[in-house]
């Protein structure tokens, strides 16, 4: 299975699933960026049922980011 950027490649997508690949550590300085990006997609896509965060490059998640993800019901 391959995951590709839908803005750059022709890919088959599923309307009720949002898959986001995170390529950086998640900490207090960027805590709102990911949350805002997800919320923007949720608002734009009312048919969305699942959000998948792929985090192969994430080697640090601080307490601020963990709390924010839990509070937003993303995790």
C-alpha positions in Angstrom: 0.0 0.0 0.0 1.3 3.4 -0.9 0.2 6.8 0.5 0.7 9.7 -1.8 0.0 13.4 -1.6 -3.4 14.0 -3.3 -2.3 17.5 -4.4 0.5 16.0 -6.4 -0.7 12.6 -7.6 -3.8 11.0 -9.0 -5.0 8.7 -6.3 -8.0 6.7 -5.2 -9.5 8.2 -2.1 -12.3 7.4 0.2 -14.6 10.3 1.2 -15.2 9.2 4.8 -11.5 8.8 5.7 -8.9 11.5 6.2 -5.3 10.3 6.3 -2.6 12.8 7.4 1.1 12.1 7.5 2.9 14.1 10.2 6.6 14.8 9.4 7.7 16.6 12.5 7.7 16.4 16.3 4.6 17.5 18.0 5.2 20.0 20.8 3.8 23.2 22.3 5.1 25.5 19.5 3.2 23.7 16.7 0.4 22.3 18.9 -2.4 24.3 17.2 -1.3 23.9 13.6 -2.1 20.2 13.3 -5.4 20.6 15.3 -6.5 23.5 13.0 -5.6 21.6 9.9 -7.7 18.6 11.0 -10.6 20.8 12.1 -10.5 22.6 8.7 -10.8 19.3 6.9 -13.6 18.1 9.2 -15.6 21.2 8.5 -15.0 21.1 4.8 -16.0 17.4 4.6 -19.2 16.6 6.5 -19.1 13.0 5.3 -15.8 12.4 7.1 -16.0 9.6 9.7 -12.3 8.7 10.4 -9.1 10.5 10.8 -5.8 8.6 10.6 -2.6 10.2 11.8 0.5 8.6 10.3 3.5 9.6 12.4 6.5 7.7 11.1 8.9 10.7 11.6 7.5 11.8 15.0 10.1 11.0 17.7 8.8 13.5 20.3 5.3 14.4 21.5 5.3 16.6 24.6 2.6 16.8 27.3 1.0 19.9 25.8 0.4 18.2 22.5 -0.9 15.0 24.1 -3.4 16.9 26.2 -4.5 18.9 23.1 -5.1 15.8 21.0 -7.0 14.1 23.8 -9.1 17.2 24.5 -10.0 17.5 20.8 -11.0 13.8 20.7 -8.5 13.3 17.9 -6.7 10.5 19.8 
